[in-house]
């Protein structure tokens, strides 16, 4: 597993997107299924039509390769002028597209809607004994005669469709924002009302439980617990390249909810689709593997869902078969009566109040800024900014044409909003009595809101769970996922003061880990020339092997993880390694200095059987001055959080100060600056690697 620093090239080096002319044609087929006439309305969705509209707008206005409007076909109910996505319409659209494409063309495919599973028509082709299905809007019931669900689009047929496109020489990227799982999911109420899973249980389609049980009984057990889950849809075709992104593993569900967070006009969107489009807007010229890793990090930073997206295929290729390039953090501006407008919005990471530098040329350094503007209105793809005094500068009245607005470092919000459980249950009543103690112990960075309001975390009572008297801490969607790895605090055995103290400790511990990942998402924009890779070896095989560069690798007890890093800068770099456990613990694994040209090989950890779940390795790299002490971030460890600083200690600045704040170092500040305004030279860099620790058997 290697991560290149190129994805985080500093904004000062950006020269704009590639202007290479593409002789090929770029096509897209976008499918969104909302209303299922044969199903009860409770199973209908609202997000798929919004997904395809979002994707279509991105492709036609912001993609790094040109998609002509006539080459972007939409099959969706709820979209004006679009074809209804029946099984027949989908088959026809694929046939038409296959007839059109020529060698070297590129095809983007997007499926948003319900998925499900049913006994496989060809059991020998499915390791789990089940067919994965995408459900068109004219889906029918299970048929005992044919042994399948009427009008379902089965994974085998989708694979054949992909084979047909690839056989014509087209490169294909297919994205599935649908569940393929029958897993039951508990949930907490959310104010969005639109939070639903894109999962249709087989019994809702009349699939006999006995048939499902028999199919799974025939399934082959995994040969190795480290093996990745089988992709829900595969292609055996040859010709053009293939990349497939899936919103969830075959035993997981994926949600839709109203996005973007905090916007009053937000609409129901597939969580995976929105996270993917956000990432593409920020990194339009990255590789598929890099895009996948950034999506995974968004899931952890924004507490979106507990599912694990899958990424398969030729992942080292650049997205859309384009050319490699840096992160985009600046955009051309146009003068209007309202201020300066730009073709970037919430999808590109802009928010109300964001500060942008105004530059004459896209190649100018920040020091050459004419002045600064503040974003005063923003929607998904556009924003307007007005002049503001910042860093001692005020924008002049007269401005030249051809301005560029560049996003600069801004404060990171370290507050965390927690929704309370619905009243009426014994645990909720116990919590109400403990609220005063909870607020005192948790400090001002944790903000508590009523049940159902928008929040980063949700407290819930789950009567049918193994701990019905507990308060469960769920992600923003309110979907519980795997309760074995979901934090909870019992209430029946605690008085009000004890409950407040214990729950505060749990929430603060979670907030520290989440804040560390928030910071990592913001600082991965440095231009340090450091290449980092993770290696692993087993108890049986002592040879070091690279961990996969995409997705989430699985490790079992006694597996070891080692780091290899190379400093290609002409100055020293300090490296700190932190391990964030699935239980939100933070362990400081390593602190050391790499001199120019140094190659570091260091054993980090051995997996234990103490806890299983999603773990993360966070690496912090900071430029160092010769003859100074090595930067040591041990104060971030959960069992040794530093709350005071002796007068003899040097003042913390820049990234170190922000890390201190992320660890609740001072509870009076809700945000901390990423870097000092007058900082010069390369910015620090943080990388995050995700691991799943699983039992050996």
C-alpha positions as CSV (number, residue, x, y, z in Angstrom):
1,X,0.0,0.0,0.0
2,X,1.6,3.2,-1.2
3,X,0.3,6.7,-1.3
4,X,1.9,9.3,-3.5
5,X,2.4,12.8,-2.4
6,X,1.3,14.0,-5.8
7,X,-2.3,14.1,-4.9
8,X,-1.6,16.8,-2.4
9,X,0.5,19.2,-4.6
10,X,0.3,22.6,-3.1
11,X,-2.2,25.1,-4.6
12,X,0.7,27.5,-5.4
13,X,1.9,25.1,-8.1
14,X,-1.4,24.7,-9.9
15,X,-1.4,25.7,-13.5
16,X,-5.0,24.7,-14.3
17,X,-6.4,21.6,-15.8
18,X,-4.9,19.8,-18.8
19,X,-5.9,21.3,-22.1
20,X,-5.0,18.2,-24.1
21,X,-7.4,17.5,-26.9
22,X,-9.1,14.1,-26.7
23,X,-9.8,12.5,-30.1
24,X,-12.0,9.9,-28.4
25,X,-15.7,10.2,-27.5
26,X,-16.8,10.2,-23.8
27,X,-20.2,8.6,-23.0
28,X,-22.2,8.3,-19.9
29,X,-25.3,6.2,-19.0
30,X,-26.9,7.2,-15.7
31,X,-29.6,5.1,-14.1
32,X,-31.7,6.2,-11.1
33,X,-34.6,4.1,-9.9
34,X,-36.9,5.8,-7.3
35,X,-40.5,4.6,-7.4
36,X,-41.3,0.9,-7.5
37,X,-44.9,0.5,-8.5
38,X,-45.1,-3.2,-7.4
39,X,-43.8,-2.4,-4.0
40,X,-45.3,-0.6,-1.0
41,X,-44.3,3.2,-0.9
42,X,-42.3,2.5,2.2
43,X,-39.7,0.9,0.0
44,X,-39.5,3.7,-2.5
45,X,-36.5,6.0,-2.7
46,X,-36.0,9.7,-3.3
47,X,-32.3,10.0,-3.8
48,X,-31.5,8.2,-7.1
49,X,-33.0,10.9,-9.3
50,X,-30.9,13.5,-7.5
51,X,-27.9,11.3,-7.8
52,X,-28.1,11.2,-11.6
53,X,-28.8,14.9,-11.9
54,X,-25.7,15.6,-9.7
55,X,-23.5,13.3,-11.8
56,X,-24.8,14.6,-15.1
57,X,-24.1,18.2,-14.1
58,X,-20.6,17.3,-12.9
59,X,-19.8,15.4,-16.1
60,X,-21.1,18.2,-18.4
61,X,-19.6,21.1,-16.5
62,X,-16.7,20.1,-14.3
63,X,-15.2,16.8,-15.4
64,X,-11.5,16.8,-16.5
65,X,-12.4,15.3,-19.9
66,X,-15.3,16.6,-22.1
67,X,-18.7,15.0,-21.9
68,X,-21.0,16.4,-24.6
69,X,-24.6,16.8,-23.5
70,X,-25.8,14.5,-26.2
71,X,-23.5,11.8,-25.0
72,X,-24.9,11.8,-21.4
73,X,-28.0,9.6,-21.3
74,X,-30.3,9.5,-18.2
75,X,-32.7,6.8,-17.3
76,X,-34.6,7.9,-14.2
77,X,-38.0,8.6,-12.9
78,X,-38.2,12.0,-11.3
79,X,-36.0,13.7,-13.9
80,X,-37.7,15.8,-16.5
81,X,-37.3,14.4,-20.0
82,X,-35.6,11.3,-18.9
83,X,-36.6,7.7,-19.8
84,X,-38.2,5.6,-17.1
85,X,-35.6,3.0,-16.0
86,X,-37.4,-0.2,-16.7
87,X,-35.5,-3.4,-17.4
88,X,-36.3,-3.1,-21.1
89,X,-35.2,0.5,-21.2
90,X,-31.9,-0.3,-19.5
91,X,-31.2,-3.2,-22.0
92,X,-32.0,-0.9,-24.9
93,X,-29.8,1.8,-23.6
94,X,-26.9,-0.6,-23.2
95,X,-27.4,-2.0,-26.7
96,X,-27.5,1.5,-28.2
97,X,-24.4,2.5,-26.4
98,X,-22.5,-0.7,-27.3
99,X,-23.3,0.0,-31.0
100,X,-21.9,3.5,-30.8
101,X,-18.6,3.1,-29.0
102,X,-15.3,2.8,-30.9
103,X,-11.9,1.6,-29.7
104,X,-10.4,4.2,-27.3
105,X,-13.7,5.7,-26.3
106,X,-14.6,6.1,-22.6
107,X,-17.8,5.1,-20.9
108,X,-19.0,6.1,-17.4
109,X,-21.9,4.1,-16.0
110,X,-23.8,5.0,-12.8
111,X,-26.5,2.8,-11.1
112,X,-28.5,4.3,-8.2
113,X,-31.4,2.5,-6.6
114,X,-32.3,-0.6,-4.7
115,X,-30.3,-3.8,-4.7
116,X,-31.0,-7.2,-3.2
117,X,-29.9,-10.8,-3.3
118,X,-31.6,-14.0,-4.4
119,X,-30.5,-17.6,-4.8
120,X,-28.1,-17.9,-7.6
121,X,-29.3,-19.2,-11.0
122,X,-25.7,-20.7,-11.4
123,X,-24.6,-21.5,-7.8
124,X,-21.1,-22.6,-9.0
125,X,-20.4,-19.0,-10.2
126,X,-21.2,-17.4,-6.8
127,X,-19.1,-18.1,-3.7
128,X,-21.9,-17.0,-1.4
129,X,-24.6,-18.9,-3.3
130,X,-26.5,-15.7,-4.1
131,X,-27.0,-13.5,-7.1
132,X,-26.7,-9.8,-6.6
133,X,-29.4,-7.7,-8.3
134,X,-30.1,-4.1,-9.3
135,X,-33.8,-3.4,-9.3
136,X,-35.3,-1.5,-12.2
137,X,-38.6,0.3,-11.4
138,X,-40.7,-2.4,-13.0
139,X,-39.4,-5.0,-10.6
140,X,-41.8,-7.9,-10.0
141,X,-42.1,-10.7,-7.4
142,X,-40.1,-13.9,-7.0
143,X,-41.1,-16.6,-9.5
144,X,-41.0,-20.2,-8.3
145,X,-41.1,-21.2,-12.0
146,X,-38.0,-19.4,-13.1
147,X,-36.3,-19.3,-9.7
148,X,-35.6,-15.6,-10.0
149,X,-37.1,-12.2,-9.3
150,X,-39.2,-10.8,-12.2
151,X,-37.5,-8.0,-14.2
152,X,-34.4,-8.0,-11.9
153,X,-31.1,-7.0,-13.5
154,X,-28.9,-9.8,-12.3
155,X,-25.1,-9.4,-11.8
156,X,-24.4,-11.9,-14.5
157,X,-26.3,-9.9,-17.1
158,X,-24.6,-6.6,-16.0
159,X,-21.3,-8.4,-16.4
160,X,-22.2,-9.3,-20.0
161,X,-23.2,-5.7,-20.7
162,X,-19.8,-4.6,-19.5
163,X,-18.1,-7.3,-21.6
164,X,-19.9,-5.9,-24.7
165,X,-18.6,-2.4,-24.2
166,X,-15.1,-3.6,-23.4
167,X,-15.1,-5.9,-26.5
168,X,-15.6,-2.8,-28.6
169,X,-12.3,-1.4,-27.1
170,X,-14.0,1.1,-24.8
171,X,-12.6,1.9,-21.3
172,X,-15.4,1.6,-18.7
173,X,-15.9,3.0,-15.2
174,X,-19.1,1.7,-13.5
175,X,-20.4,2.9,-10.2
176,X,-23.1,1.2,-8.1
177,X,-24.8,3.1,-5.4
178,X,-27.0,0.3,-4.3
179,X,-27.1,-2.4,-1.6
180,X,-26.8,-6.0,-2.3
181,X,-27.5,-7.2,1.2
182,X,-30.4,-8.6,3.1
183,X,-28.8,-7.5,6.4
184,X,-31.2,-6.1,8.9
185,X,-30.2,-2.6,10.1
186,X,-31.4,-0.9,13.3
187,X,-31.5,2.9,13.2
188,X,-32.1,6.0,15.3
189,X,-34.6,8.6,14.2
190,X,-33.1,11.5,12.1
191,X,-34.6,14.8,11.2
192,X,-33.8,14.2,7.6
193,X,-36.8,11.8,7.1
194,X,-35.0,10.8,3.9
195,X,-32.4,8.6,5.6
196,X,-33.2,5.2,4.0
197,X,-31.1,2.2,3.0
198,X,-30.9,1.2,-0.6
199,X,-31.5,-2.3,0.5
200,X,-34.5,-4.4,-0.2
201,X,-34.8,-7.5,1.9
202,X,-35.4,-10.6,-0.3
203,X,-38.7,-11.4,1.6
204,X,-40.1,-8.0,0.4
205,X,-40.0,-9.5,-3.1
206,X,-41.4,-12.8,-2.0
207,X,-38.1,-14.8,-2.1
208,X,-38.7,-17.8,0.1
209,X,-36.6,-17.9,3.3
210,X,-36.0,-21.6,2.8
211,X,-34.5,-20.9,-0.7
212,X,-32.2,-18.3,0.8
213,X,-31.1,-20.5,3.6
214,X,-30.4,-23.4,1.2
215,X,-28.4,-21.2,-1.1
216,X,-26.3,-19.9,1.7
217,X,-25.8,-23.4,3.1
218,X,-24.3,-24.4,-0.3
219,X,-22.0,-21.4,-0.2
220,X,-18.2,-22.0,-0.1
221,X,-16.5,-20.7,3.1
222,X,-13.8,-18.2,2.5
223,X,-10.4,-19.9,2.1
224,X,-8.6,-17.0,3.8
225,X,-10.1,-14.5,6.2
226,X,-7.7,-11.9,4.8
227,X,-9.3,-12.2,1.4
228,X,-11.4,-9.3,0.2
229,X,-15.1,-9.8,-0.3
230,X,-16.2,-10.9,-3.8
231,X,-17.2,-8.0,-6.0
232,X,-21.0,-7.9,-6.4
233,X,-20.6,-7.6,-10.2
234,X,-17.7,-8.8,-12.3
235,X,-16.7,-8.8,-16.0
236,X,-14.6,-11.4,-17.8
237,X,-14.5,-9.5,-21.0
238,X,-11.3,-8.4,-22.7
239,X,-10.5,-5.3,-24.6
240,X,-10.9,-1.9,-22.9
241,X,-10.0,-1.4,-19.2
242,X,-12.6,-1.8,-16.4
243,X,-13.0,-0.1,-13.1
244,X,-15.9,-0.8,-10.8
245,X,-16.9,1.2,-7.6
246,X,-19.4,-0.3,-5.2
247,X,-21.1,1.6,-2.3
248,X,-20.9,-1.4,0.1
249,X,-19.7,-4.9,0.5
250,X,-22.1,-7.7,-0.3
251,X,-23.0,-8.1,3.4
252,X,-23.5,-4.4,4.1
253,X,-26.1,-1.7,3.3
254,X,-25.6,1.9,2.0
255,X,-27.9,4.8,2.9
256,X,-29.2,7.9,1.3
257,X,-29.8,11.1,3.2
258,X,-30.3,14.8,2.7
259,X,-27.0,16.5,1.6
260,X,-24.9,18.6,1.7
261,X,-24.9,18.9,5.5
262,X,-26.1,22.3,6.9
263,X,-27.7,23.5,3.7
264,X,-31.5,24.4,4.0
265,X,-32.1,23.4,0.4
266,X,-30.3,20.0,0.7
267,X,-32.0,17.1,-1.0
268,X,-31.9,13.3,-0.6
269,X,-28.7,11.9,-2.2
270,X,-26.9,8.6,-2.1
271,X,-24.2,9.0,0.5
272,X,-21.7,7.2,-1.7
273,X,-22.6,9.2,-4.8
274,X,-22.2,12.5,-3.1
275,X,-18.9,11.5,-1.4
276,X,-17.6,10.3,-4.8
277,X,-18.6,13.5,-6.6
278,X,-17.1,15.7,-3.8
279,X,-13.8,13.8,-4.1
280,X,-13.8,14.0,-7.9
281,X,-14.4,17.8,-7.7
282,X,-11.3,18.2,-5.5
283,X,-9.1,15.6,-7.2
284,X,-10.3,15.5,-10.8
285,X,-6.9,14.1,-12.1
286,X,-6.1,11.5,-9.5
287,X,-5.9,7.8,-10.0
288,X,-8.9,5.6,-9.2
289,X,-7.0,4.2,-6.2
290,X,-6.4,7.7,-4.8
291,X,-10.1,8.6,-5.4
292,X,-11.2,5.5,-3.5
293,X,-8.9,6.2,-0.6
294,X,-10.2,9.8,-0.3
295,X,-13.8,8.5,-0.4
296,X,-13.0,6.2,2.5
297,X,-11.5,9.1,4.4
298,X,-14.6,11.2,3.9
299,X,-16.7,8.3,5.3
300,X,-14.6,8.3,8.5
301,X,-14.2,12.1,8.8
302,X,-17.8,12.9,8.2
303,X,-19.3,9.9,10.0
304,X,-21.4,9.2,6.9
305,X,-21.9,5.4,7.2
306,X,-20.5,2.3,8.6
307,X,-20.3,0.5,5.2
308,X,-17.1,-0.1,3.3
309,X,-17.1,0.9,-0.4
310,X,-15.3,-1.5,-2.7
311,X,-13.0,-0.6,-5.6
312,X,-12.1,-3.1,-8.3
313,X,-10.2,-3.1,-11.6
314,X,-7.4,-1.1,-13.2
315,X,-7.1,1.3,-10.2
316,X,-3.7,2.7,-11.1
317,X,-5.2,4.4,-14.1
318,X,-6.2,8.1,-14.0
319,X,-9.9,8.7,-13.6
320,X,-11.9,9.1,-16.8
321,X,-8.8,7.8,-18.7
322,X,-7.4,11.4,-18.4
323,X,-4.0,12.8,-17.4
324,X,-2.5,12.9,-14.0
325,X,-2.6,16.3,-12.2
326,X,-2.8,18.0,-8.8
327,X,-5.6,18.8,-6.4
328,X,-7.7,21.7,-7.6
329,X,-8.1,24.5,-5.1
330,X,-8.5,27.5,-7.3
331,X,-10.9,28.6,-10.0
332,X,-11.4,31.4,-12.5
333,X,-13.6,34.3,-11.3
334,X,-16.1,36.5,-13.1
335,X,-17.0,40.0,-11.9
336,X,-20.8,40.5,-11.4
337,X,-23.0,43.0,-9.5
338,X,-23.1,40.6,-6.6
339,X,-19.3,40.2,-6.3
340,X,-16.9,37.7,-7.8
341,X,-18.5,34.4,-9.0
342,X,-16.8,31.1,-9.6
343,X,-17.7,27.7,-10.9
344,X,-17.1,25.8,-7.7
345,X,-19.4,25.2,-4.8
346,X,-20.1,22.9,-1.9
347,X,-19.1,19.9,-4.0
348,X,-15.6,21.5,-4.3
349,X,-15.3,22.0,-0.5
350,X,-16.4,25.6,-0.4
351,X,-18.6,26.8,2.5
352,X,-20.2,30.1,3.6
353,X,-17.5,32.3,5.1
354,X,-14.5,30.6,3.3
355,X,-11.7,33.0,2.5
356,X,-10.2,33.0,-1.0
357,X,-7.1,34.8,-2.2
358,X,-7.6,37.0,-5.4
359,X,-4.8,36.4,-7.9
360,X,-4.0,38.0,-11.2
361,X,-2.6,34.7,-12.6
362,X,-3.2,31.1,-11.7
363,X,0.5,30.7,-11.2
364,X,0.9,33.5,-8.7
365,X,2.0,32.8,-5.1
366,X,-0.2,33.8,-2.2
367,X,2.1,36.6,-1.4
368,X,1.1,38.3,-4.7
369,X,-2.6,38.3,-3.9
370,X,-4.4,41.6,-4.7
371,X,-6.6,41.0,-1.7
372,X,-9.1,38.5,-0.3
373,X,-12.8,37.7,-0.6
374,X,-15.3,35.8,1.6
375,X,-17.8,33.3,0.2
376,X,-21.3,34.9,0.8
377,X,-23.5,32.5,-1.1
378,X,-22.8,29.0,-2.3
379,X,-24.6,26.1,-3.9
380,X,-23.5,22.8,-5.3
381,X,-21.6,24.0,-8.4
382,X,-21.3,27.8,-8.0
383,X,-20.4,30.4,-5.4
384,X,-20.3,34.2,-5.0
385,X,-17.6,36.0,-2.9
386,X,-17.3,39.6,-1.7
387,X,-14.2,41.6,-0.6
388,X,-13.1,41.3,3.0
389,X,-10.1,42.7,4.8
390,X,-7.8,39.8,5.6
391,X,-4.1,39.5,6.4
392,X,-3.8,43.2,6.3
393,X,-5.0,43.6,2.8
394,X,-8.2,45.0,1.2
395,X,-9.1,44.3,-2.4
396,X,-8.8,47.4,-4.6
397,X,-11.8,48.9,-6.3
398,X,-10.5,48.4,-9.8
399,X,-9.7,44.8,-10.8
400,X,-8.2,43.3,-14.0
401,X,-9.9,40.7,-16.0
402,X,-9.0,37.0,-15.8
403,X,-8.8,36.7,-12.0
404,X,-8.2,33.5,-10.1
405,X,-9.6,32.7,-6.7
406,X,-7.6,30.3,-4.6
407,X,-8.8,28.5,-1.4
408,X,-6.4,29.2,1.4
409,X,-5.8,27.5,4.7
410,X,-8.7,28.1,7.1
411,X,-9.7,27.2,10.6
412,X,-10.9,23.6,11.2
413,X,-14.0,23.2,13.3
414,X,-13.4,20.8,16.1
415,X,-16.9,20.9,17.6
416,X,-19.1,17.8,17.4
417,X,-22.9,17.9,17.4
418,X,-24.6,15.0,19.2
419,X,-28.4,14.3,18.7
420,X,-30.1,13.1,21.9
421,X,-32.4,10.0,21.9
422,X,-36.1,10.3,21.6
423,X,-37.8,10.7,24.9
424,X,-40.1,8.1,26.5
425,X,-37.7,5.2,27.2
426,X,-35.9,4.5,30.5
427,X,-32.4,5.1,29.1
428,X,-33.6,8.5,27.6
429,X,-35.0,9.4,31.0
430,X,-31.8,8.5,32.8
431,X,-29.8,10.6,30.3
432,X,-32.1,13.6,30.9
433,X,-31.2,13.4,34.6
434,X,-27.5,13.2,33.7
435,X,-27.4,16.1,31.2
436,X,-26.0,18.7,33.6
437,X,-23.1,16.4,34.5
438,X,-22.6,15.4,30.9
439,X,-22.3,19.0,29.7
440,X,-19.8,19.8,32.5
441,X,-17.6,16.8,31.8
442,X,-17.7,17.0,28.0
443,X,-16.9,20.8,27.7
444,X,-18.1,23.3,25.1
445,X,-16.9,21.4,22.0
446,X,-19.7,18.8,22.3
447,X,-23.0,20.4,21.3
448,X,-26.2,18.5,22.2
449,X,-29.3,18.9,20.0
450,X,-32.8,17.4,20.2
451,X,-33.6,14.0,18.7
452,X,-34.0,14.2,14.9
453,X,-32.0,17.4,14.3
454,X,-28.9,17.3,12.0
455,X,-25.9,16.0,13.9
456,X,-22.5,14.3,13.6
457,X,-23.4,11.6,16.0
458,X,-26.7,10.2,17.2
459,X,-27.5,8.7,20.6
460,X,-30.2,6.0,20.3
461,X,-32.0,3.5,22.4
462,X,-32.4,0.1,20.6
463,X,-34.9,-2.0,22.5
464,X,-34.2,-5.1,20.3
465,X,-30.4,-4.9,20.7
466,X,-28.3,-7.0,23.1
467,X,-28.3,-4.0,25.5
468,X,-31.8,-2.5,25.5
469,X,-30.9,-0.3,28.5
470,X,-27.9,1.3,26.8
471,X,-27.4,4.5,24.9
472,X,-25.8,3.6,21.6
473,X,-23.6,6.1,19.7
474,X,-24.5,5.9,16.0
475,X,-23.1,7.8,13.0
476,X,-24.8,10.8,11.3
477,X,-27.2,8.6,9.3
478,X,-28.4,6.9,12.5
479,X,-27.8,3.5,11.0
480,X,-26.3,1.1,13.5
481,X,-24.5,-1.4,11.2
482,X,-22.5,-3.8,13.3
483,X,-23.4,-3.4,17.0
484,X,-20.3,-5.4,18.0
485,X,-18.2,-2.4,17.0
486,X,-20.7,0.3,18.0
487,X,-20.0,2.2,21.2
488,X,-22.6,2.1,23.9
489,X,-23.0,3.1,27.5
490,X,-25.4,1.2,29.9
491,X,-27.8,3.3,32.0
492,X,-29.4,0.9,34.5
493,X,-26.3,0.4,36.6
494,X,-25.3,4.1,37.0
495,X,-26.6,7.1,38.9
496,X,-27.0,10.4,37.1
497,X,-23.5,11.7,37.9
498,X,-21.8,8.4,36.9
499,X,-23.7,8.2,33.7
500,X,-22.9,11.8,32.7
501,X,-19.2,11.2,33.4
502,X,-18.9,7.9,31.6
503,X,-20.9,9.0,28.5
504,X,-18.8,12.2,28.4
505,X,-15.7,10.2,28.4
506,X,-16.9,8.0,25.6
507,X,-18.0,11.0,23.4
508,X,-14.8,13.0,24.1
509,X,-12.7,9.9,23.2
510,X,-14.6,9.5,19.9
511,X,-14.3,13.3,19.2
512,X,-10.6,13.2,19.6
513,X,-10.2,10.4,17.1
514,X,-12.7,12.1,14.7
515,X,-10.9,15.4,15.0
516,X,-7.6,13.8,14.2
517,X,-9.1,12.5,11.0
518,X,-10.7,15.9,10.2
519,X,-7.3,17.4,10.5
520,X,-5.8,14.8,8.2
521,X,-8.4,15.5,5.6
522,X,-7.5,19.2,5.7
523,X,-3.7,18.9,5.7
524,X,-3.3,16.4,2.9
525,X,-2.4,19.3,0.6
526,X,1.3,19.6,1.3
527,X,4.0,19.4,-1.3
528,X,6.5,17.4,0.7
529,X,8.3,14.9,-1.4
530,X,7.9,11.9,0.8
531,X,6.8,8.5,-0.5
532,X,5.2,6.2,2.1
533,X,4.2,2.6,1.9
534,X,2.8,0.0,4.3
535,X,4.0,-3.6,4.3
536,X,2.8,-6.7,6.1
537,X,3.9,-10.1,7.0
538,X,2.3,-13.1,8.7
539,X,3.4,-15.4,11.4
540,X,3.9,-18.1,8.9
541,X,5.6,-16.0,6.2
542,X,8.2,-13.5,7.4
543,X,8.6,-11.9,3.9
544,X,7.3,-8.4,3.8
545,X,4.6,-7.8,1.2
546,X,2.9,-4.4,0.3
547,X,-0.6,-3.9,1.5
548,X,-3.1,-3.2,-1.3
549,X,-3.2,0.3,-2.5
550,X,-7.0,0.5,-2.7
551,X,-9.9,-0.6,-0.6
552,X,-9.5,-1.7,3.0
553,X,-7.1,-4.7,3.5
554,X,-8.0,-7.3,6.1
555,X,-5.5,-8.5,8.8
556,X,-5.8,-11.2,11.4
557,X,-4.2,-11.6,14.8
558,X,-0.4,-11.9,14.7
559,X,-0.1,-10.2,11.3
560,X,2.5,-7.4,11.4
561,X,2.5,-4.0,9.8
562,X,5.7,-2.2,8.8
563,X,6.2,1.3,7.3
564,X,8.7,2.2,4.6
565,X,9.3,5.9,3.8
566,X,11.7,7.8,1.6
567,X,12.5,11.5,2.1
568,X,13.3,13.0,-1.3
569,X,13.4,16.6,0.1
570,X,16.7,18.5,0.6
571,X,15.7,19.1,4.3
572,X,14.8,16.9,7.2
573,X,11.3,15.6,7.8
574,X,9.8,14.4,11.1
575,X,7.5,11.4,10.9
576,X,4.9,10.5,13.5
577,X,2.7,7.4,13.3
578,X,-0.6,7.2,15.2
579,X,-2.9,4.2,15.4
580,X,-6.6,4.9,15.7
581,X,-8.5,1.8,16.8
582,X,-12.0,0.8,16.0
583,X,-12.8,1.6,19.6
584,X,-11.5,5.2,19.0
585,X,-8.4,4.6,21.0
586,X,-5.3,6.5,19.7
587,X,-1.9,5.0,20.2
588,X,1.3,6.8,19.3
589,X,3.4,4.2,17.5
590,X,6.5,6.1,16.3
591,X,8.3,9.4,16.2
592,X,11.5,9.9,14.2
593,X,13.4,12.1,11.8
594,X,14.4,11.3,8.3
595,X,17.3,13.2,6.9
596,X,17.5,14.2,3.2
597,X,17.6,11.0,1.1
598,X,16.9,8.7,4.1
599,X,14.9,5.5,3.6
600,X,13.1,4.5,6.8
601,X,12.0,0.9,7.4
602,X,10.2,0.5,10.7
603,X,8.1,-2.2,12.3
604,X,4.9,-0.6,13.6
605,X,2.5,-3.1,15.2
606,X,1.3,-6.6,15.5
607,X,-2.5,-7.2,15.3
608,X,-4.0,-8.7,18.5
609,X,-7.4,-10.3,19.2
610,X,-8.4,-7.7,21.7
611,X,-10.8,-6.0,19.4
612,X,-11.9,-6.3,15.8
613,X,-13.1,-3.6,13.4
614,X,-12.1,-0.6,11.3
615,X,-8.7,0.7,12.4
616,X,-6.7,3.5,10.9
617,X,-3.0,4.4,10.7
618,X,-2.4,8.1,10.5
619,X,1.0,9.4,9.4
620,X,2.0,13.0,10.1
621,X,5.0,14.4,8.3
622,X,6.4,17.9,9.1
623,X,9.4,19.8,7.8
624,X,12.1,20.0,10.4
625,X,14.9,22.4,11.1
626,X,18.4,21.0,11.7
627,X,19.6,20.8,15.3
628,X,16.0,20.8,16.7
629,X,14.2,18.3,18.8
630,X,12.2,15.7,16.9
631,X,8.5,16.5,16.8
632,X,6.7,14.1,19.1
633,X,2.9,13.8,19.0
634,X,2.7,11.4,21.9
635,X,0.3,13.8,23.6
636,X,-2.4,12.7,21.3
637,X,-2.6,9.2,22.8
638,X,-6.0,8.7,24.4
639,X,-4.6,7.4,27.7
640,X,-2.2,10.4,28.1
641,X,-4.0,13.4,26.7
642,X,-2.1,16.6,27.6
643,X,-4.3,19.3,29.1
644,X,-1.8,21.8,30.3
645,X,1.5,23.1,29.0
646,X,4.4,24.1,31.2
647,X,5.8,27.6,30.7
648,X,9.2,26.0,29.9
649,X,7.8,24.2,26.8
650,X,8.0,26.0,23.5
651,X,4.8,27.5,22.2
652,X,3.0,25.3,19.7
653,X,2.4,26.7,16.2
654,X,0.9,25.6,13.0
655,X,0.1,21.9,12.6
656,X,1.3,21.0,16.1
657,X,-1.0,23.6,17.6
658,X,-3.9,22.3,15.5
659,X,-3.1,18.7,16.6
660,X,-3.1,19.8,20.2
661,X,-6.5,21.4,19.8
662,X,-7.8,18.3,18.0
663,X,-6.9,16.3,21.1
664,X,-9.1,18.7,23.2
665,X,-5.9,20.3,24.5
666,X,-7.8,23.5,25.3
667,X,-11.5,23.2,25.7
668,X,-12.1,26.9,25.2
669,X,-11.4,26.9,21.4
670,X,-13.8,25.4,18.9
671,X,-11.4,25.6,15.9
672,X,-7.7,25.9,15.3
673,X,-5.7,27.2,12.3
674,X,-4.0,24.6,10.1
675,X,-0.9,26.6,9.5
676,X,0.4,30.0,10.5
677,X,-0.4,32.8,8.1
678,X,3.2,33.8,7.7
679,X,4.5,30.3,7.2
680,X,6.8,29.7,4.3
681,X,8.2,26.6,2.7
682,X,6.5,23.2,2.3
683,X,3.4,22.6,4.3
684,X,3.0,19.5,6.6
685,X,1.3,16.4,5.2
686,X,-0.9,13.7,6.7
687,X,-1.8,10.4,5.2
688,X,-4.4,7.9,6.4
689,X,-4.5,4.2,5.8
690,X,-7.5,2.0,6.8
691,X,-7.4,-1.6,8.0
692,X,-10.0,-4.1,8.9
693,X,-8.9,-6.4,11.7
694,X,-10.9,-9.7,11.6
695,X,-10.7,-13.1,13.4
696,X,-8.5,-15.8,12.0
697,X,-11.5,-18.1,11.7
